[in-house]
Amino acid sequence: MAEVLGGRAVRQVRLLLSVLKPGNHVPYAGPAAAFGTSVTSAKVAVNGVHLHYQRTGEGEHAVLLLPGMLGSGETDFGPQIKNLNKKLFTVVAWDPRGYGHSRPPDRDFPLDFFERDAKDAVDLMKTLKFKKVSLLGWSDGGITALIAAARYPSYINKMVIWGANAYVTEEDETIYQGIRDVSKWSERTRKPLETLYGYDYFTKTCEKWVDGIKQFKHLSDGNICRHLLPLVQCPTLIVHGEKDPLVPRFHADFIHKHVRGSRLHLMPEGKHNLHLRFANEFNKLAEDFLQ
């Protein structure tokens, strides 16, 4: 990869590959299987597919965790599933269609895939009989959360997002292109995702994701969801790692400017995976905001 990218792009891509590495993998053991004593896993039919989710906690406040590209609840939110306050919150971590254990179907990326994910996420929580939910969305999951909050304002209580962008720039496109060929990834980074998906599906889906996200670059202003930001009504916390080379600060500033009443919190040492690297700090921040 170093041979085909400039120095800054290399650093950006290496960081992206490092944060894509899954955490502790918990094998899927079938519907309603118990993982230890506190986390359950199941699948439920939503919008023509069977969506997988993990659930923990017994609090009245429902919180949905939305993962990033190629992500799932178990790979993207280990410290949140384990440590968010289970007396205050009922935490649900979902696998979007085509990701994690929400397969079949294979993941695809039509132009409206973020809108589709937002509808799936909301309909999942309604199927699980939650009357209102808060959203914690990372990266692609943050984009999905913004759309869900704009499209279903009466259903969303509060929202925390980080690593999200409302549009795509040329700089973003360069980073995306740099991760397209997974054979150039290090084995340490590649192997856990191969284990989860199998090499062929992992390779194909990464390529499809790059093509899918690049579609927005050709729209006016690279628009993903910038037109929806003024429609967000819920209290919103935007967290940004000041050392995140994957999502530049201007993306967080743009969302902050256009989501009325939102709060921007900067983490000086945070990178793209700040909720994993600084899990205790992030969890306290999220809990304080959600209460």
C-alpha positions as CSV (number, residue, x, y, z in Angstrom):
1,M,0.0,0.0,0.0
2,A,2.9,2.3,0.7
3,E,4.0,2.1,-2.9
4,V,0.7,3.5,-4.2
5,L,-0.1,6.1,-1.6
6,G,1.5,9.3,-0.3
7,G,2.7,9.5,3.3
8,R,-0.3,11.1,4.8
9,A,-2.7,8.8,3.0
10,V,-0.7,5.8,4.2
11,R,-1.1,7.0,7.8
12,Q,-4.8,7.5,7.3
13,V,-5.3,4.1,5.7
14,R,-3.2,2.3,8.4
15,L,-5.3,3.8,11.1
16,L,-8.5,2.8,9.3
17,L,-7.2,-0.7,9.0
18,S,-6.3,-0.8,12.7
19,V,-9.7,0.4,13.9
20,L,-11.4,-2.2,11.6
21,K,-9.8,-5.0,13.6
22,P,-12.6,-6.7,15.6
23,G,-12.4,-6.9,19.4
24,N,-13.2,-10.1,21.3
25,H,-15.2,-12.3,19.0
26,V,-18.2,-14.1,20.5
27,P,-19.3,-16.9,18.2
28,Y,-23.0,-16.8,17.3
29,A,-24.8,-19.7,19.0
30,G,-28.3,-19.4,17.6
31,P,-31.5,-17.4,18.5
32,A,-31.9,-16.3,22.1
33,A,-28.5,-17.9,23.1
34,A,-27.1,-16.6,26.3
35,F,-23.6,-15.1,26.3
36,G,-22.6,-15.4,30.0
37,T,-25.4,-14.2,32.2
38,S,-25.9,-10.6,30.9
39,V,-26.0,-10.6,27.1
40,T,-28.5,-12.4,24.9
41,S,-28.4,-12.8,21.1
42,A,-31.3,-13.4,18.7
43,K,-32.6,-12.7,15.2
44,V,-35.9,-11.2,14.3
45,A,-37.6,-10.6,11.0
46,V,-37.6,-7.0,9.9
47,N,-38.4,-5.6,6.4
48,G,-38.0,-8.9,4.7
49,V,-34.6,-9.9,6.3
50,H,-33.6,-11.5,9.6
51,L,-31.6,-9.0,11.7
52,H,-29.2,-10.1,14.4
53,Y,-28.9,-8.2,17.6
54,Q,-27.4,-8.5,21.1
55,R,-29.2,-7.2,24.1
56,T,-28.2,-6.4,27.7
57,G,-29.4,-4.4,30.6
58,E,-32.8,-3.8,32.2
59,G,-33.1,-0.1,32.3
60,E,-36.1,1.9,31.1
61,H,-34.0,3.9,28.7
62,A,-33.4,2.0,25.4
63,V,-30.2,2.6,23.6
64,L,-29.3,1.3,20.1
65,L,-25.6,0.9,19.1
66,L,-25.0,1.4,15.4
67,P,-21.7,0.0,14.0
68,G,-19.5,1.2,11.2
69,M,-18.4,-0.2,7.8
70,L,-18.2,-4.0,7.8
71,G,-19.1,-3.8,11.5
72,S,-21.3,-5.6,13.9
73,G,-22.4,-5.2,17.5
74,E,-19.8,-7.7,18.8
75,T,-16.9,-6.4,16.8
76,D,-17.5,-2.6,17.2
77,F,-19.0,-2.2,20.7
78,G,-17.4,-4.6,23.2
79,P,-16.7,-2.1,25.9
80,Q,-20.2,-0.5,25.6
81,I,-22.1,-3.8,25.7
82,K,-20.1,-4.9,28.7
83,N,-19.9,-1.7,30.7
84,L,-22.8,0.8,30.0
85,N,-25.0,1.0,33.0
86,K,-27.4,-1.9,32.9
87,K,-29.7,-0.5,35.5
88,L,-30.3,2.7,33.7
89,F,-30.2,1.4,30.1
90,T,-31.4,-1.5,28.0
91,V,-28.7,-1.7,25.3
92,V,-29.2,-3.2,21.9
93,A,-26.4,-3.7,19.4
94,W,-27.5,-4.6,15.9
95,D,-25.9,-6.0,12.8
96,P,-27.1,-4.1,9.7
97,R,-28.4,-6.3,6.9
98,G,-25.5,-8.1,5.2
99,Y,-23.1,-7.4,8.1
100,G,-22.1,-9.6,11.0
101,H,-24.7,-12.3,11.6
102,S,-27.5,-10.5,9.7
103,R,-26.9,-12.7,6.7
104,P,-28.4,-13.6,4.3
105,P,-28.8,-11.4,2.4
106,D,-25.4,-10.4,1.1
107,R,-24.6,-6.7,1.8
108,D,-25.2,-4.4,-1.1
109,F,-24.9,-0.6,-1.5
110,P,-27.7,1.0,-3.5
111,L,-27.7,4.8,-3.4
112,D,-30.2,4.7,-0.5
113,F,-28.3,2.2,1.6
114,F,-28.0,4.6,4.6
115,E,-31.7,5.4,4.4
116,R,-32.4,1.7,4.3
117,D,-30.3,1.0,7.3
118,A,-32.0,3.8,9.2
119,K,-35.4,2.4,8.5
120,D,-34.2,-1.1,9.4
121,A,-32.8,0.1,12.7
122,V,-35.9,2.0,13.7
123,D,-38.2,-0.9,12.7
124,L,-36.0,-3.4,14.6
125,M,-36.5,-1.4,17.8
126,K,-40.2,-1.1,17.2
127,T,-40.4,-4.9,16.6
128,L,-38.7,-5.3,19.9
129,K,-41.5,-3.2,21.4
130,F,-39.4,-0.2,22.5
131,K,-41.6,2.9,22.5
132,K,-38.7,5.3,22.1
133,V,-34.9,4.9,21.8
134,S,-31.6,6.8,21.9
135,L,-28.9,6.2,19.3
136,L,-25.1,5.7,19.7
137,G,-23.7,5.7,16.1
138,W,-20.1,5.2,15.1
139,S,-18.8,6.2,11.6
140,D,-21.3,4.8,9.1
141,G,-23.5,4.1,12.0
142,G,-23.3,7.8,12.9
143,I,-24.6,8.6,9.4
144,T,-27.4,6.1,9.9
145,A,-28.3,7.6,13.2
146,L,-28.5,11.2,11.8
147,I,-30.9,10.0,9.1
148,A,-33.0,8.0,11.6
149,A,-33.2,11.1,13.8
150,A,-34.3,13.3,10.9
151,R,-36.8,10.8,9.5
152,Y,-38.3,9.6,12.7
153,P,-38.1,12.5,15.1
154,S,-40.8,11.5,17.4
155,Y,-39.2,8.1,18.0
156,I,-35.6,9.2,18.8
157,N,-34.9,10.3,22.4
158,K,-31.3,11.4,22.2
159,M,-28.3,10.8,20.0
160,V,-24.5,10.5,20.3
161,I,-22.5,10.2,17.1
162,W,-18.7,10.1,16.3
163,G,-16.6,9.6,13.2
164,A,-19.6,10.5,11.0
165,N,-19.7,12.7,7.9
166,A,-22.7,14.3,6.1
167,Y,-21.0,14.5,2.7
168,V,-18.0,13.1,0.8
169,T,-14.9,15.1,-0.3
170,E,-12.0,14.2,-2.6
171,E,-9.9,13.7,0.5
172,D,-12.4,11.2,1.8
173,E,-12.5,9.4,-1.5
174,T,-8.7,9.0,-1.5
175,I,-8.8,7.3,1.9
176,Y,-11.6,4.9,0.7
177,Q,-9.7,3.9,-2.4
178,G,-6.7,3.1,-0.3
179,I,-8.5,0.3,1.5
180,R,-10.2,-1.3,-1.5
181,D,-7.7,-4.1,-2.0
182,V,-7.7,-6.2,1.2
183,S,-4.8,-8.3,0.0
184,K,-2.6,-5.2,0.8
185,W,-3.8,-5.2,4.4
186,S,-1.6,-6.6,7.1
187,E,-2.5,-10.2,8.1
188,R,-3.0,-9.0,11.7
189,T,-5.7,-6.7,10.5
190,R,-7.2,-8.9,7.8
191,K,-7.4,-12.2,9.7
192,P,-10.2,-11.4,12.2
193,L,-12.5,-10.1,9.5
194,E,-11.7,-13.2,7.4
195,T,-12.7,-15.3,10.3
196,L,-16.0,-13.5,10.7
197,Y,-16.9,-13.3,7.0
198,G,-14.7,-15.7,5.1
199,Y,-12.1,-14.2,2.7
200,D,-14.3,-14.1,-0.4
201,Y,-17.2,-12.3,1.2
202,F,-14.9,-10.0,3.1
203,T,-13.0,-9.0,-0.1
204,K,-16.1,-8.6,-2.2
205,T,-18.0,-6.5,0.5
206,C,-15.1,-4.2,1.1
207,E,-14.9,-3.4,-2.6
208,K,-18.6,-2.9,-2.8
209,W,-18.5,-0.6,0.2
210,V,-15.8,1.6,-1.5
211,D,-17.9,1.8,-4.7
212,G,-21.1,2.4,-2.6
213,I,-19.6,5.3,-0.5
214,K,-18.0,6.9,-3.6
215,Q,-21.4,7.2,-5.2
216,F,-22.1,10.2,-3.0
217,K,-19.1,12.1,-4.3
218,H,-20.8,12.5,-7.6
219,L,-23.9,14.0,-6.1
220,S,-24.3,17.8,-5.5
221,D,-21.8,18.8,-2.8
222,G,-21.0,15.1,-2.2
223,N,-24.3,14.9,-0.3
224,I,-25.1,12.0,2.0
225,C,-27.4,13.5,4.5
226,R,-26.5,17.2,4.8
227,H,-30.0,18.2,3.7
228,L,-31.5,16.3,6.6
229,L,-29.5,17.8,9.4
230,P,-31.9,20.7,10.0
231,L,-34.7,18.2,10.6
232,V,-33.0,16.6,13.6
233,Q,-34.9,17.6,16.7
234,C,-33.4,15.4,19.5
235,P,-30.6,16.4,21.8
236,T,-27.4,15.5,20.0
237,L,-23.9,15.0,21.2
238,I,-21.2,15.0,18.5
239,V,-17.9,13.5,19.7
240,H,-14.7,14.1,17.7
241,G,-11.2,12.8,18.2
242,E,-8.8,15.6,17.4
243,K,-6.3,13.0,16.1
244,D,-8.7,11.3,13.8
245,P,-7.1,11.4,10.3
246,L,-10.0,9.5,8.7
247,V,-12.8,12.0,9.4
248,P,-11.4,15.6,9.4
249,R,-12.6,18.1,12.0
250,F,-14.6,20.0,9.4
251,H,-17.1,17.1,9.2
252,A,-17.9,17.3,12.9
253,D,-18.1,21.1,12.7
254,F,-20.5,21.0,9.8
255,I,-22.8,18.6,11.6
256,H,-22.6,20.7,14.8
257,K,-23.5,23.8,12.9
258,H,-26.5,22.4,11.1
259,V,-28.0,20.2,13.9
260,R,-29.8,22.8,16.0
261,G,-28.8,22.8,19.7
262,S,-26.2,20.1,19.3
263,R,-23.1,19.9,21.5
264,L,-19.6,19.2,20.2
265,H,-17.2,17.5,22.5
266,L,-13.5,17.2,21.5
267,M,-11.2,14.4,22.7
268,P,-7.6,15.7,22.3
269,E,-6.0,12.3,22.0
270,G,-9.0,10.5,20.3
271,K,-8.7,8.9,16.9
272,H,-11.4,7.2,14.9
273,N,-11.9,4.4,17.4
274,L,-12.1,6.7,20.4
275,H,-14.9,4.7,22.0
276,L,-12.6,1.6,22.1
277,R,-9.3,3.3,22.9
278,F,-10.8,5.5,25.6
279,A,-13.8,3.4,26.5
280,N,-14.2,4.5,30.1
281,E,-14.1,8.2,29.2
282,F,-16.4,7.7,26.3
283,N,-18.9,5.6,28.3
284,K,-19.1,8.2,31.1
285,L,-19.6,10.9,28.5
286,A,-22.4,9.0,26.8
287,E,-24.1,8.0,30.1
288,D,-24.0,11.6,31.4
289,F,-25.5,12.9,28.2
290,L,-28.2,10.3,27.9
291,Q,-29.5,10.7,31.5
